[in-house]
Amino acid sequence: MEDRKRLEEIVNQINLYQGQADIIQQQIETIRVSISDLEVVESTLNNIKGAEGAETLVPVGAGSFLVAELKNTEEVIMSIGAGVAIKKKIKDAKELVAEDKAELQNTMNKMANNLQKISEILVQLSPEADELLKSVKESEG
């Protein structure tokens, strides 16, 4: 009976850690998407210099676009959250994007480290759970 109780405790721990790992993996994927979006912004800001008069596509929703001509390639309007946007010089916008990207990368690295630690714990718990399961089956059989 002692083995059964310990097995239940380990299974609960494994389930808890697995749930945490799943959440961290989802958060890492969300951060990857955000970093990818920032890389698109970074690329656009790098390529827009001196492109006044060039035609571009402007999204209008539902996968639809308008053809527009660039009038000002010296400034960009950037969202800063909570529905607020500000006008920034391209150089300043590039710096802000680089800072945001570095911060997200740092957060993602920390999460990956936490995920690794959880994986190591799961690897340690699994053999013990297997042994207890065998013991419980033998005592019942």
Contacts in CASP RR format, 6 or more apart in sequence:
PFRMAT RR
TARGET T0000
AUTHOR 0000-0000-0000
METHOD contacts of the structure
MODEL  1
MEDRKRLEEIVNQINLYQGQADIIQQQIETIRVSISDLEVVESTLNNIKG
AEGAETLVPVGAGSFLVAELKNTEEVIMSIGAGVAIKKKIKDAKELVAED
KAELQNTMNKMANNLQKISEILVQLSPEADELLKSVKESEG
3 132 0 8 1.000
3 135 0 8 1.000
3 136 0 8 1.000
3 139 0 8 1.000
4 132 0 8 1.000
4 136 0 8 1.000
6 132 0 8 1.000
7 129 0 8 1.000
7 132 0 8 1.000
7 133 0 8 1.000
7 136 0 8 1.000
10 125 0 8 1.000
10 128 0 8 1.000
10 129 0 8 1.000
10 132 0 8 1.000
11 129 0 8 1.000
13 125 0 8 1.000
14 122 0 8 1.000
14 125 0 8 1.000
14 126 0 8 1.000
14 129 0 8 1.000
17 118 0 8 1.000
17 121 0 8 1.000
17 122 0 8 1.000
17 125 0 8 1.000
18 122 0 8 1.000
20 118 0 8 1.000
21 115 0 8 1.000
21 118 0 8 1.000
21 119 0 8 1.000
21 122 0 8 1.000
24 111 0 8 1.000
24 114 0 8 1.000
24 115 0 8 1.000
24 118 0 8 1.000
25 115 0 8 1.000
27 111 0 8 1.000
28 108 0 8 1.000
28 111 0 8 1.000
28 112 0 8 1.000
28 115 0 8 1.000
31 104 0 8 1.000
31 107 0 8 1.000
31 108 0 8 1.000
31 111 0 8 1.000
32 108 0 8 1.000
34 104 0 8 1.000
35 101 0 8 1.000
35 104 0 8 1.000
35 105 0 8 1.000
35 108 0 8 1.000
38 97 0 8 1.000
38 100 0 8 1.000
38 101 0 8 1.000
38 104 0 8 1.000
39 101 0 8 1.000
41 93 0 8 1.000
41 97 0 8 1.000
42 94 0 8 1.000
42 97 0 8 1.000
42 98 0 8 1.000
42 101 0 8 1.000
45 76 0 8 1.000
45 90 0 8 1.000
45 93 0 8 1.000
45 94 0 8 1.000
45 97 0 8 1.000
46 94 0 8 1.000
48 70 0 8 1.000
48 73 0 8 1.000
48 90 0 8 1.000
49 73 0 8 1.000
49 90 0 8 1.000
50 73 0 8 1.000
51 70 0 8 1.000
51 73 0 8 1.000
52 70 0 8 1.000
52 71 0 8 1.000
52 72 0 8 1.000
52 73 0 8 1.000
53 69 0 8 1.000
53 70 0 8 1.000
53 71 0 8 1.000
54 69 0 8 1.000
54 70 0 8 1.000
55 67 0 8 1.000
55 68 0 8 1.000
55 69 0 8 1.000
55 70 0 8 1.000
56 67 0 8 1.000
56 68 0 8 1.000
56 69 0 8 1.000
56 70 0 8 1.000
57 65 0 8 1.000
57 66 0 8 1.000
57 67 0 8 1.000
57 68 0 8 1.000
58 65 0 8 1.000
58 66 0 8 1.000
58 67 0 8 1.000
58 68 0 8 1.000
59 65 0 8 1.000
60 66 0 8 1.000
73 90 0 8 1.000
74 89 0 8 1.000
74 90 0 8 1.000
75 87 0 8 1.000
75 88 0 8 1.000
75 89 0 8 1.000
75 90 0 8 1.000
76 87 0 8 1.000
76 88 0 8 1.000
76 90 0 8 1.000
76 93 0 8 1.000
77 85 0 8 1.000
77 86 0 8 1.000
77 87 0 8 1.000
77 88 0 8 1.000
78 85 0 8 1.000
78 86 0 8 1.000
78 87 0 8 1.000
78 88 0 8 1.000
78 93 0 8 1.000
78 96 0 8 1.000
79 85 0 8 1.000
80 86 0 8 1.000
88 96 0 8 1.000
END
